[in-house]
Amino acid sequence: MPFEFERQSIKDVILVKPKVFGDNRGFFLESYKKSDFVANGINVEFNQDNHSKSTAHVLRGLHYQAKPYGQAKLVRCARGRIYDVAVDIRPNSPTFSQYVKVELSEENKQMLFIPEGFAHGFVVLSDEAELLYKASGEYAPQADRGVLWSDKDINIDWEIDFEPILSEKDKVQPKLSEINKEELI
């Protein structure tokens, strides 16, 4: 099998480790193979691919789409290094408000599967980072929502010693306790 699937502390979030074939010419890996993903509990139809580039110290997130426009994501860092974070915002989940954080990089080539019902964010640890990610739903601007990256109730340990660079939108996102739970997946 070209992948290893590692369930995280929140079992629905899965770290995907592809098998990398490398030599002096470079490398090859499969970044997605539906049959392997389905066999390991990721039975999602991806409908949109995204590519983002960010500079050092940029923090994006925590973003999600309100129901019925929720998105599952498969995230990988093709260039640079990031901490990728998924926060459980499913109101009836036993892990509500808990998070998973993993390092994704061009070196480790790992991917993080984030199911619907999670807010997603990342912070750039290298000079630049480029993320490629698949999403199960198309972007719906009317459903675009977020949670404050520094919400003390979630208490994410971003492991950074710098002031992150944020968008104006991300500076003023509500705390999780201030969000209408009816909008959450």
HUQUIVEN-V280241 format. One record per residue. RES is the residue in three letters. PSI is psi in radians with two decimals (none if undefined). OMEGA is omega in degrees with one decimal (NA if undefined). D_FIRST is the distance of its C-alpha to the first C-alpha in Angstrom with 2 decimals. Layout:
res=RES psi=PSI omega=OMEGA d_first=D_FIRST
res=RES psi=PSI omega=OMEGA d_first=D_FIRST
This chain:
res=MET psi=2.36 omega=-177.0 d_first=0.00
res=PRO psi=0.10 omega=-178.6 d_first=3.81
res=PHE psi=2.66 omega=166.6 d_first=5.55
res=GLU psi=2.28 omega=-178.1 d_first=7.64
res=PHE psi=2.09 omega=-175.1 d_first=10.28
res=GLU psi=1.88 omega=178.3 d_first=13.67
res=ARG psi=2.46 omega=-177.4 d_first=16.63
res=GLN psi=-3.03 omega=-178.7 d_first=19.82
res=SER psi=-0.51 omega=167.9 d_first=23.39
res=ILE psi=1.89 omega=-165.4 d_first=23.72
res=LYS psi=-0.41 omega=-179.3 d_first=20.88
res=ASP psi=-0.27 omega=176.7 d_first=20.57
res=VAL psi=2.22 omega=-171.4 d_first=19.79
res=ILE psi=2.21 omega=172.9 d_first=16.18
res=LEU psi=2.22 omega=-178.3 d_first=15.16
res=VAL psi=2.13 omega=-179.4 d_first=11.92
res=LYS psi=1.86 omega=-179.4 d_first=10.78
res=PRO psi=2.67 omega=173.0 d_first=9.00
res=LYS psi=2.21 omega=-176.7 d_first=8.05
res=VAL psi=2.23 omega=176.5 d_first=11.46
res=PHE psi=1.93 omega=-177.0 d_first=12.79
res=GLY psi=2.68 omega=173.1 d_first=16.50
res=ASP psi=-2.89 omega=-176.8 d_first=19.70
res=ASN psi=-0.21 omega=178.8 d_first=23.40
res=ARG psi=-0.34 omega=-175.7 d_first=23.03
res=GLY psi=-2.44 omega=-178.7 d_first=20.78
res=PHE psi=2.90 omega=173.5 d_first=17.09
res=PHE psi=2.45 omega=172.4 d_first=14.44
res=LEU psi=2.69 omega=170.6 d_first=11.65
res=GLU psi=2.19 omega=-179.7 d_first=10.36
res=SER psi=-0.26 omega=176.9 d_first=12.37
res=TYR psi=2.34 omega=174.1 d_first=11.79
res=LYS psi=1.88 omega=-171.4 d_first=10.07
res=LYS psi=-0.81 omega=-175.2 d_first=12.17
res=SER psi=-0.71 omega=178.0 d_first=10.40
res=ASP psi=-0.70 omega=179.5 d_first=7.48
res=PHE psi=-0.78 omega=178.8 d_first=10.49
res=VAL psi=-0.74 omega=179.9 d_first=12.73
res=ALA psi=-0.31 omega=-179.5 d_first=10.76
res=ASN psi=0.43 omega=171.4 d_first=11.07
res=GLY psi=0.15 omega=178.1 d_first=14.72
res=ILE psi=1.47 omega=-178.0 d_first=15.06
res=ASN psi=1.31 omega=-174.2 d_first=16.93
res=VAL psi=2.40 omega=173.2 d_first=18.98
res=GLU psi=2.01 omega=178.7 d_first=20.49
res=PHE psi=2.31 omega=-174.2 d_first=20.90
res=ASN psi=-0.15 omega=-177.4 d_first=24.32
res=GLN psi=2.42 omega=173.0 d_first=25.16
res=ASP psi=2.41 omega=-179.8 d_first=23.80
res=ASN psi=2.68 omega=178.5 d_first=25.87
res=HIS psi=2.14 omega=177.8 d_first=26.50
res=SER psi=2.61 omega=176.6 d_first=28.86
res=LYS psi=2.37 omega=179.9 d_first=30.50
res=SER psi=2.67 omega=178.3 d_first=32.47
res=THR psi=3.04 omega=-178.3 d_first=34.64
res=ALA psi=2.42 omega=173.6 d_first=34.94
res=HIS psi=0.10 omega=176.0 d_first=35.78
res=VAL psi=2.38 omega=173.4 d_first=35.12
res=LEU psi=2.14 omega=178.4 d_first=34.03
res=ARG psi=2.26 omega=176.8 d_first=32.98
res=GLY psi=3.12 omega=11.0 d_first=32.95
res=LEU psi=2.11 omega=-172.5 d_first=32.72
res=HIS psi=2.61 omega=172.4 d_first=32.23
res=TYR psi=2.99 omega=173.7 d_first=31.48
res=GLN psi=2.35 omega=179.8 d_first=32.79
res=ALA psi=2.69 omega=178.9 d_first=35.16
res=LYS psi=2.58 omega=8.5 d_first=34.58
res=PRO psi=0.45 omega=-173.9 d_first=34.16
res=TYR psi=0.41 omega=-178.0 d_first=32.36
res=GLY psi=2.69 omega=-179.5 d_first=29.64
res=GLN psi=2.33 omega=163.6 d_first=26.46
res=ALA psi=2.63 omega=-178.1 d_first=22.93
res=LYS psi=2.59 omega=170.6 d_first=21.47
res=LEU psi=1.91 omega=-169.5 d_first=18.31
res=VAL psi=2.38 omega=171.0 d_first=19.85
res=ARG psi=2.62 omega=179.6 d_first=19.03
res=CYS psi=1.88 omega=-176.6 d_first=21.59
res=ALA psi=-0.35 omega=179.5 d_first=21.52
res=ARG psi=2.29 omega=177.9 d_first=24.74
res=GLY psi=-2.70 omega=-174.8 d_first=26.43
res=ARG psi=2.39 omega=-179.6 d_first=25.81
res=ILE psi=2.83 omega=158.7 d_first=26.38
res=TYR psi=2.20 omega=179.2 d_first=26.43
res=ASP psi=2.35 omega=-173.4 d_first=24.91
res=VAL psi=2.36 omega=174.8 d_first=26.48
res=ALA psi=2.16 omega=-179.3 d_first=25.97
res=VAL psi=2.22 omega=179.0 d_first=29.01
res=ASP psi=2.00 omega=178.4 d_first=29.09
res=ILE psi=0.42 omega=175.7 d_first=32.07
res=ARG psi=1.97 omega=-171.7 d_first=31.71
res=PRO psi=-0.58 omega=-176.9 d_first=35.25
res=ASN psi=0.21 omega=-178.2 d_first=34.50
res=SER psi=2.47 omega=175.7 d_first=31.42
res=PRO psi=-0.27 omega=178.6 d_first=31.87
res=THR psi=0.38 omega=178.2 d_first=30.28
res=PHE psi=2.30 omega=177.7 d_first=32.58
res=SER psi=0.04 omega=174.7 d_first=33.44
res=GLN psi=2.80 omega=-176.6 d_first=30.81
res=TYR psi=2.82 omega=172.3 d_first=28.36
res=VAL psi=2.37 omega=176.7 d_first=25.10
res=LYS psi=2.28 omega=177.1 d_first=25.23
res=VAL psi=2.70 omega=173.0 d_first=22.53
res=GLU psi=2.21 omega=173.6 d_first=22.85
res=LEU psi=2.43 omega=-177.9 d_first=20.95
res=SER psi=2.89 omega=175.3 d_first=21.67
res=GLU psi=-0.43 omega=178.8 d_first=21.11
res=GLU psi=-0.86 omega=-175.5 d_first=20.40
res=ASN psi=-0.33 omega=174.6 d_first=17.67
res=LYS psi=0.35 omega=-179.9 d_first=16.09
res=GLN psi=2.81 omega=-179.7 d_first=15.07
res=MET psi=2.67 omega=176.7 d_first=15.74
res=LEU psi=2.17 omega=173.7 d_first=17.63
res=PHE psi=2.17 omega=-179.5 d_first=17.52
res=ILE psi=2.01 omega=-177.7 d_first=21.15
res=PRO psi=2.98 omega=173.2 d_first=22.26
res=GLU psi=2.62 omega=178.3 d_first=25.69
res=GLY psi=0.24 omega=178.2 d_first=28.51
res=PHE psi=2.49 omega=168.9 d_first=27.77
res=ALA psi=2.54 omega=-174.3 d_first=29.79
res=HIS psi=2.46 omega=175.1 d_first=27.94
res=GLY psi=2.93 omega=176.8 d_first=29.27
res=PHE psi=2.75 omega=174.7 d_first=28.64
res=VAL psi=2.42 omega=-177.1 d_first=30.81
res=VAL psi=2.21 omega=-178.2 d_first=30.64
res=LEU psi=-0.18 omega=-178.5 d_first=30.79
res=SER psi=-3.13 omega=179.9 d_first=30.96
res=ASP psi=-0.65 omega=175.6 d_first=33.60
res=GLU psi=2.79 omega=174.3 d_first=31.60
res=ALA psi=2.47 omega=174.1 d_first=28.31
res=GLU psi=2.21 omega=179.1 d_first=26.58
res=LEU psi=2.42 omega=172.3 d_first=24.30
res=LEU psi=2.23 omega=177.5 d_first=22.23
res=TYR psi=2.56 omega=177.0 d_first=21.47
res=LYS psi=2.53 omega=177.7 d_first=20.84
res=ALA psi=2.47 omega=-178.1 d_first=23.27
res=SER psi=-0.43 omega=178.8 d_first=23.47
res=GLY psi=2.70 omega=177.6 d_first=27.21
res=GLU psi=2.71 omega=178.7 d_first=29.51
res=TYR psi=2.27 omega=179.1 d_first=31.80
res=ALA psi=1.72 omega=-174.8 d_first=34.93
res=PRO psi=-0.56 omega=179.9 d_first=37.68
res=GLN psi=-0.28 omega=-178.6 d_first=39.76
res=ALA psi=0.08 omega=-178.2 d_first=37.07
res=ASP psi=2.12 omega=-177.3 d_first=36.28
res=ARG psi=3.00 omega=178.3 d_first=36.78
res=GLY psi=2.94 omega=176.3 d_first=36.19
res=VAL psi=2.47 omega=-179.6 d_first=36.78
res=LEU psi=2.21 omega=-175.9 d_first=38.63
res=TRP psi=-0.46 omega=-176.0 d_first=36.30
res=SER psi=0.37 omega=-179.9 d_first=38.71
res=ASP psi=2.07 omega=-176.2 d_first=39.39
res=LYS psi=-0.42 omega=178.2 d_first=40.65
res=ASP psi=-0.50 omega=175.8 d_first=39.58
res=ILE psi=-0.73 omega=173.6 d_first=35.91
res=ASN psi=0.94 omega=178.5 d_first=36.65
res=ILE psi=2.27 omega=172.8 d_first=33.59
res=ASP psi=1.65 omega=-177.8 d_first=33.54
res=TRP psi=-0.23 omega=179.8 d_first=32.70
res=GLU psi=0.78 omega=178.6 d_first=33.36
res=ILE psi=2.59 omega=178.1 d_first=35.46
res=ASP psi=0.53 omega=179.3 d_first=38.87
res=PHE psi=2.82 omega=175.0 d_first=39.94
res=GLU psi=2.05 omega=-176.2 d_first=41.28
res=PRO psi=2.66 omega=175.0 d_first=38.55
res=ILE psi=2.12 omega=-174.5 d_first=39.37
res=LEU psi=2.66 omega=170.0 d_first=39.28
res=SER psi=2.80 omega=176.8 d_first=40.11
res=GLU psi=-0.67 omega=179.0 d_first=43.33
res=LYS psi=-0.78 omega=-176.5 d_first=41.41
res=ASP psi=-0.37 omega=177.3 d_first=39.21
res=LYS psi=-0.44 omega=-171.6 d_first=42.34
res=VAL psi=0.30 omega=178.0 d_first=43.83
res=GLN psi=2.65 omega=178.1 d_first=41.03
res=PRO psi=2.79 omega=170.5 d_first=42.11
res=LYS psi=2.76 omega=-179.7 d_first=41.09
res=LEU psi=-0.65 omega=-179.5 d_first=38.81
res=SER psi=-0.28 omega=-178.8 d_first=41.91
res=GLU psi=-0.04 omega=-175.5 d_first=43.74
res=ILE psi=2.45 omega=176.4 d_first=41.28
res=ASN psi=1.94 omega=-176.2 d_first=42.16
res=LYS psi=-0.32 omega=178.6 d_first=39.69
res=GLU psi=-0.38 omega=-179.8 d_first=40.23
res=GLU psi=-0.27 omega=-174.5 d_first=38.26
res=LEU psi=2.63 omega=-178.1 d_first=35.16
res=ILE psi=none omega=NA d_first=32.20
